[in-house]
Amino acid sequence: MTKKVLPLAAMERLLKSGGASRVADNAKVALRGVLEDVADKIARDAVRLSLHSGRKTVKASDIKLAAKI
């Protein structure tokens, strides 16, 4: 994935909600990269599932199923 779509501020909030008192900038960037990679794979799988079902619309059930694969 080349375009970064998740904001670093959201990564800091996630890490702090996980219990971190301080978060380094490189930790935010690393978390964003991991989450975007996982989200990209889930999105591709969800699209594949919707097409397999004969639909052009991706539904929440496609996302949930793709996340389990």
C-alpha positions as a Markdown table, in Angstrom:
| # | Residue | x | y | z |
|---|---|---|---|---|
| 1 | Met | 0.0 | 0.0 | 0.0 |
| 2 | Thr | 1.5 | 3.3 | -1.0 |
| 3 | Lys | -1.0 | 5.8 | 0.2 |
| 4 | Lys | -1.3 | 6.3 | 3.9 |
| 5 | Val | -4.9 | 6.7 | 4.9 |
| 6 | Leu | -4.9 | 6.2 | 8.7 |
| 7 | Pro | -3.8 | 9.3 | 10.7 |
| 8 | Leu | -1.0 | 9.0 | 13.2 |
| 9 | Ala | -3.1 | 10.6 | 15.9 |
| 10 | Ala | -5.5 | 7.7 | 15.7 |
| 11 | Met | -2.5 | 5.3 | 16.1 |
| 12 | Glu | -1.5 | 7.2 | 19.2 |
| 13 | Arg | -5.0 | 7.0 | 20.6 |
| 14 | Leu | -5.1 | 3.2 | 20.0 |
| 15 | Leu | -1.8 | 2.7 | 21.7 |
| 16 | Lys | -2.7 | 4.8 | 24.7 |
| 17 | Ser | -6.1 | 3.0 | 25.0 |
| 18 | Gly | -4.0 | -0.1 | 25.2 |
| 19 | Gly | -2.2 | 1.2 | 28.2 |
| 20 | Ala | 0.8 | 3.1 | 26.8 |
| 21 | Ser | 1.6 | 6.3 | 28.7 |
| 22 | Arg | 4.0 | 7.6 | 26.0 |
| 23 | Val | 4.2 | 6.7 | 22.3 |
| 24 | Ala | 7.2 | 7.1 | 20.1 |
| 25 | Asp | 6.7 | 8.5 | 16.6 |
| 26 | Asn | 8.2 | 5.4 | 15.0 |
| 27 | Ala | 5.7 | 3.2 | 17.0 |
| 28 | Lys | 2.8 | 5.2 | 15.5 |
| 29 | Val | 4.2 | 4.8 | 12.0 |
| 30 | Ala | 4.9 | 1.0 | 12.5 |
| 31 | Leu | 1.3 | 0.4 | 13.8 |
| 32 | Arg | -0.2 | 2.4 | 10.9 |
| 33 | Gly | 1.8 | 0.2 | 8.4 |
| 34 | Val | 0.7 | -3.0 | 10.0 |
| 35 | Leu | -2.9 | -2.0 | 10.3 |
| 36 | Glu | -3.0 | -0.7 | 6.7 |
| 37 | Asp | -1.5 | -4.0 | 5.4 |
| 38 | Val | -4.0 | -6.1 | 7.3 |
| 39 | Ala | -6.9 | -3.8 | 6.2 |
| 40 | Asp | -5.8 | -4.0 | 2.6 |
| 41 | Lys | -5.8 | -7.8 | 2.6 |
| 42 | Ile | -9.2 | -7.9 | 4.3 |
| 43 | Ala | -10.6 | -5.5 | 1.7 |
| 44 | Arg | -9.3 | -7.5 | -1.2 |
| 45 | Asp | -10.7 | -10.7 | 0.2 |
| 46 | Ala | -14.1 | -9.0 | 0.9 |
| 47 | Val | -14.3 | -7.8 | -2.7 |
| 48 | Arg | -13.5 | -11.3 | -3.9 |
| 49 | Leu | -16.2 | -12.8 | -1.7 |
| 50 | Ser | -18.8 | -10.3 | -2.9 |
| 51 | Leu | -18.0 | -11.0 | -6.5 |
| 52 | His | -18.1 | -14.7 | -5.8 |
| 53 | Ser | -21.6 | -14.2 | -4.5 |
| 54 | Gly | -22.6 | -12.4 | -7.6 |
| 55 | Arg | -22.7 | -8.9 | -6.0 |
| 56 | Lys | -20.9 | -5.7 | -6.8 |
| 57 | Thr | -21.6 | -4.3 | -3.3 |
| 58 | Val | -19.3 | -5.3 | -0.4 |
| 59 | Lys | -21.4 | -6.0 | 2.7 |
| 60 | Ala | -20.4 | -6.1 | 6.4 |
| 61 | Ser | -20.7 | -9.9 | 6.3 |
| 62 | Asp | -18.1 | -10.0 | 3.5 |
| 63 | Ile | -15.7 | -8.0 | 5.7 |
| 64 | Lys | -16.4 | -10.2 | 8.8 |
| 65 | Leu | -15.8 | -13.4 | 6.8 |
| 66 | Ala | -12.7 | -12.0 | 5.1 |
| 67 | Ala | -11.3 | -11.1 | 8.5 |
| 68 | Lys | -11.7 | -14.7 | 9.6 |
| 69 | Ile | -9.9 | -16.1 | 6.6 |
